[in-house]
């Protein structure tokens, strides 16, 4: 099945689980399990595979990683990862009912936007098509973007952690991040840099998966292997100073950075094709494939470096996790958070939300 913008199955009004901030552990899933999970499923999806152009890379664990500021991004940049990222984009966009963003951009008519960690560049190309009068820029540590020339799209190899990004020379009207968990030591710094680099009235938006697995009907036992994997991954990431569970904190961080008119939506995505609803079944099937394709990449650096496992031990362990992931009798799902906020206009009151004492600060001038 190839998704199209006209496919009504994916274009209904979004149905978030919750728009509240403090319901992380109490939100109830509205997904109904399929009474016959082994029945025929919808046809497979077709996605375009991109050919990477990787001219700087590091080889380890049988994969390739970026060479610019090596180690800053703990996940691979090779062909399998590019194909997984392309599928991930299809999944996220389908979950959002064919939307790439939630902020009210059509009414603001942005002239310049930025995608932080643009990956394959698919989001940038689609936004450039929707906003042909807007310059869309993407930055990433790896040059894996499709080598297609689009007049209003520019890609740059750059690291948002650089001190120069505390304030750039030409501000943006919209800044976007997606699935940045486990990458940054303090994502609050990225949010603050985004705020600093927006024009007054501009928007920033973050779309994140919360890496805790949920179940609403008691079909997930405490010994569920996927539950164990997410906790082990979280422990390893924390020991390396790269927090994974940031999604449920984004709304608070946006307000502390200075944003006003901050919104939050929480949606559910099943871990496999267990739901009865056709749309959610397809999403679950795709998400299962994506999880299986990405689990090694998401685990190897954390488990080897932080936990002292050997690559062979990681492989054996993940085979067990993938088997559990396919079990449709467990009605497990993840939460996907979308948070967007606006930088106040100069003629309106600024945010009164105080920053905590440990809020990230730019380095002193000249360092």
C-alpha positions in Angstrom: 0.0 0.0 0.0 1.4 3.4 -1.0 0.1 6.3 1.1 -1.4 9.2 -0.7 -2.6 12.6 0.5 -6.1 11.7 -0.7 -6.4 8.5 1.2 -9.3 9.2 3.6 -8.2 6.4 5.9 -5.4 8.7 7.1 -7.0 12.2 6.9 -9.7 12.1 9.5 -9.6 14.6 12.4 -6.7 13.6 14.8 -7.8 11.9 17.9 -5.2 12.5 20.7 -5.3 10.4 23.8 -5.0 13.6 25.9 -4.1 17.2 25.7 -3.2 17.4 29.4 0.2 17.6 30.9 0.1 15.4 33.9 -1.6 12.2 32.5 1.5 10.4 31.5 0.7 7.4 33.7 -3.0 7.5 33.7 -4.1 8.2 30.1 -6.3 5.3 28.9 -5.8 3.9 25.4 -8.8 4.0 23.1 -7.4 1.3 20.8 -9.6 -1.8 20.6 -7.8 -5.2 20.2 -8.6 -7.3 17.2 -10.6 -10.4 18.3 -8.9 -12.3 15.5 -5.4 -11.0 15.3 -4.1 -13.6 12.9 -6.7 -12.8 10.3 -5.7 -11.2 7.0 -4.0 -7.9 7.4 -4.0 -4.9 5.0 -1.4 -5.1 2.3 2.2 -4.1 2.8 3.5 -0.5 2.3 5.8 0.6 -0.4 8.4 3.2 0.6 11.2 4.7 -1.4 14.8 3.8 -0.4 17.4 6.5 -0.7 21.0 6.1 -1.7 23.3 7.7 0.9 26.4 9.8 0.1 28.5 9.2 3.2 31.9 10.7 2.7 32.9 10.9 6.4 32.1 8.0 8.6 33.2 5.8 11.5 32.9 2.0 11.3 31.9 0.0 14.5 29.6 -2.8 15.4 29.2 -3.7 11.8 27.6 -0.3 11.0 28.7 3.2 9.9 28.4 6.3 12.0 28.8 10.0 11.2 32.4 11.5 11.2 31.6 15.1 12.0 31.9 15.4 15.7 32.1 11.6 16.0 30.2 10.2 18.9 27.8 13.2 19.2 25.0 11.1 17.7 24.9 7.5 19.0 23.0 5.9 16.1 24.1 4.7 12.6 23.9 6.6 9.3 24.1 3.7 6.9 21.7 2.4 4.3 19.6 0.2 6.7 19.2 3.2 9.0 18.3 5.5 6.0 15.6 3.1 4.9 14.3 2.8 8.5 14.2 6.6 8.8 12.2 6.8 5.6 9.7 4.3 7.0 9.6 6.2 10.3 8.6 9.3 8.5 5.7 7.5 6.8 4.6 6.1 10.1 4.7 9.4 12.0 2.9 11.3 9.2 0.2 8.6 9.0 -0.2 8.7 12.8 -0.7 12.5 12.4 -3.3 12.0 9.7 -1.0 13.1 6.9 0.2 16.2 8.8 3.9 17.1 9.1 3.2 19.7 11.8 0.6 20.9 14.3 1.6 24.6 14.7 -0.7 27.0 12.9 1.7 27.7 10.0 -0.8 28.3 7.3 -2.0 31.5 9.0 1.5 32.8 9.7 3.0 32.1 6.3 6.6 31.4 7.4 9.4 32.7 5.2 12.2 30.6 6.8 12.1 27.3 8.8 14.6 25.0 10.2 14.6 21.2 10.8 17.1 20.2 13.6 18.4 16.7 12.9 16.8 16.5 9.5 18.0 12.9 8.7 17.1 12.0 5.2 15.5 15.4 4.5 12.1 13.9 3.7 10.3 16.3 6.1 12.1 19.3 4.6 11.2 18.4 1.0 7.5 18.0 1.9 7.4 21.2 3.8 9.1 23.1 0.9 6.5 21.7 -1.4 3.7 22.9 0.9 5.3 26.3 1.5 6.9 27.1 -1.9 7.7 30.7 -0.8 9.5 29.6 2.4 13.2 28.7 2.6 13.4 25.3 4.4 16.8 24.5 6.0 17.9 21.2 7.5 20.9 20.5 9.6 22.4 17.1 10.5 25.7 15.5 11.3 25.5 13.2 8.3 25.1 14.1 4.6 22.4 11.4 4.0 19.8 13.6 2.4 18.4 12.8 -1.0 20.5 14.5 -3.7 17.5 16.2 -5.4 17.8 19.9 -6.1 14.8 21.8 -4.7 15.0 25.6 -5.1 13.8 26.4 -1.5 15.6 23.6 0.4 19.1 23.8 1.8 20.9 21.2 3.9 24.0 21.8 6.1 26.3 19.5 8.0 26.3 21.1 11.4 26.0 20.4 15.1 23.2 22.2 17.0 25.4 21.8 20.1 27.8 24.4 18.8 27.8 27.6 20.9 27.1 29.7 17.8 23.6 28.3 17.8 22.7 30.1 20.9 21.8 33.0 18.5 22.1 32.9 14.8 22.3 35.9 12.5 19.1 35.4 10.6 16.2 34.1 12.8 13.5 31.6 11.7 9.7 31.6 11.6 9.4 28.0 12.5 11.8 25.4 14.0 11.1 21.7 14.1 12.5 18.7 15.9 11.4 15.0 15.8 12.5 12.0 17.8 15.5 13.5 19.4 15.4 11.2 22.5 18.8 9.8 23.6 20.8 12.2 21.5 21.3 15.3 23.6 22.7 15.6 27.1 20.1 18.3 27.9 17.3 18.8 25.4 16.3 22.0 27.3 19.3 23.7 25.6 17.9 22.8 22.2 14.5 24.3 23.1 16.2 27.5 24.4 18.3 27.8 21.3 15.2 27.3 19.2 13.5 30.1 21.2 16.5 32.4 20.8 16.6 31.8 17.0 12.9 32.6 16.3 11.4 35.8 15.1 8.8 37.2 17.5 5.6 35.4 16.8 7.4 32.4 15.4 6.7 28.8 16.4 8.8 25.8 17.5 7.5 22.2 17.6 8.8 18.9 18.9 7.5 15.5 18.1 8.7 12.7 20.4 8.0 9.1 21.3 7.9 8.4 25.0 10.0 5.3 25.5 7.8 3.7 28.1 5.5 0.9 26.9 1.9 1.0 28.0 -1.1 -1.3 28.1 -4.7 -0.5 29.0 -6.3 -3.9 29.4 -4.0 -6.0 31.7 -2.7 -8.1 28.8 0.9 -7.0 29.5 2.6 -9.0 32.2 5.3 -7.5 34.5 7.8 -9.8 32.8 7.0 -8.6 29.3 10.5 -8.5 27.6 9.8 -5.3 25.8 9.1 -3.6 29.1 12.4 -4.9 30.4 14.3 -3.7 27.2 12.9 -0.1 27.5 13.9 0.1 31.1 17.4 -1.3 30.5 17.8 1.1 27.5 16.7 4.0 29.7 19.1 3.0 32.5 22.0 2.8 30.0 21.2 6.1 28.3 21.0 7.9 31.7 24.4 6.5 32.7 25.8 8.0 29.5 24.1 11.3 30.2 21.7 11.0 27.2 18.2 10.9 28.6 15.6 9.1 26.5 12.4 9.8 28.4 12.0 13.5 27.5 8.6 13.6 25.7 6.5 14.1 28.8 8.6 17.0 29.9 8.5 19.0 26.7 5.5 21.2 27.5 7.0 22.3 30.8 10.4 23.0 29.2 8.8 25.0 26.4 7.1 27.3 29.0 10.4 27.6 30.9 12.3 28.6 27.7 9.9 31.5 27.3 7.3 30.2 24.9 3.6 31.2 25.2 0.5 29.6 23.7 2.1 26.2 24.4 0.0 23.1 23.3 0.4 19.4 23.8 -1.2 16.4 22.1 -0.6 12.8 23.0 -1.4 10.0 20.6 -1.0 6.2 20.8 0.8 3.9 18.5 0.6 0.1 18.9 3.8 -2.0 18.9 2.4 -4.5 16.4 -0.8 -5.3 14.5 -3.0 -6.2 17.5 -5.7 -3.5 17.2 -9.0 -4.2 15.5 -9.3 -0.8 13.9 -7.9 -1.1 10.3 -5.9 2.2 10.5 -4.3 1.3 13.8 -3.6 -2.2 12.7 -1.6 -0.9 9.7 0.2 1.6 11.9 1.1 -1.2 14.3 2.4 -3.4 11.6 4.6 -0.7 10.2 5.8 0.3 13.7 6.7 -3.4 14.4 8.8 -3.5 11.3 10.5 -0.2 12.2 11.2 -1.4 15.8 12.7 -4.7 14.5 14.9 -2.7 12.0 16.0 -0.2 14.6 16.3 -2.1 17.8 20.0 -3.1 17.3 21.0 0.5 16.4 19.1 1.9 19.4 20.7 -0.6 21.8 24.3 -1.4 20.7 26.1 1.8 21.7 24.2 2.1 25.0 24.5 -1.5 26.1 28.2 -1.9 25.1 29.5 1.4 26.4 27.3 1.8 29.5 26.6 -1.8 30.5 29.8 -3.5 29.3 27.9 -6.0 27.1 29.6 -7.6 24.1 28.0 -7.0 20.7 27.3 -10.8 20.5 25.4 -10.6 23.9 23.4 -7.7 22.5 22.4 -9.6 19.4 21.3 -12.7 21.4 19.3 -10.5 23.8 17.5 -8.6 21.1 16.5 -11.7 19.3 14.5 -12.5 22.4 13.0 -9.0 22.5 11.9 -9.2 18.8 10.1 -12.5 19.5 8.1 -10.9 22.3 7.4 -7.8 20.2 5.5 -9.9 17.7 3.1 -11.3 20.4 -0.3 -9.9 19.5 -1.8 -11.2 22.7 -0.1 -8.3 24.5 -1.9 -5.1 23.7 1.1 -2.8 24.2 1.5 0.7 22.8 3.7 3.8 23.0 2.7 7.4 23.5 3.8 10.0 21.0 3.9 13.6 22.2 3.6 16.7 20.1 4.3 20.0 21.7 4.4 23.4 20.0 4.7 26.9 21.3 5.1 30.5 20.1 7.7 33.1 20.8 5.8 36.2 22.1 5.4 39.1 19.9 7.1 42.3 20.9 3.8 44.0 21.6 2.4 41.4 24.0 3.3 40.2 27.5 6.3 37.9 27.7 6.2 34.5 29.5 6.2 34.7 33.3 7.2 31.0 33.7 10.4 31.1 35.8 13.5 29.1 34.7 14.9 26.7 37.2 18.4 27.5 38.6 20.0 24.7 36.5 18.6 26.0 33.2 21.2 25.7 30.4 23.1 28.9 29.8 25.2 30.0 26.8 29.0 29.9 27.4 30.8 33.2 28.2 31.7 35.4 25.3 35.0 34.5 23.7 35.0 30.8 24.8 
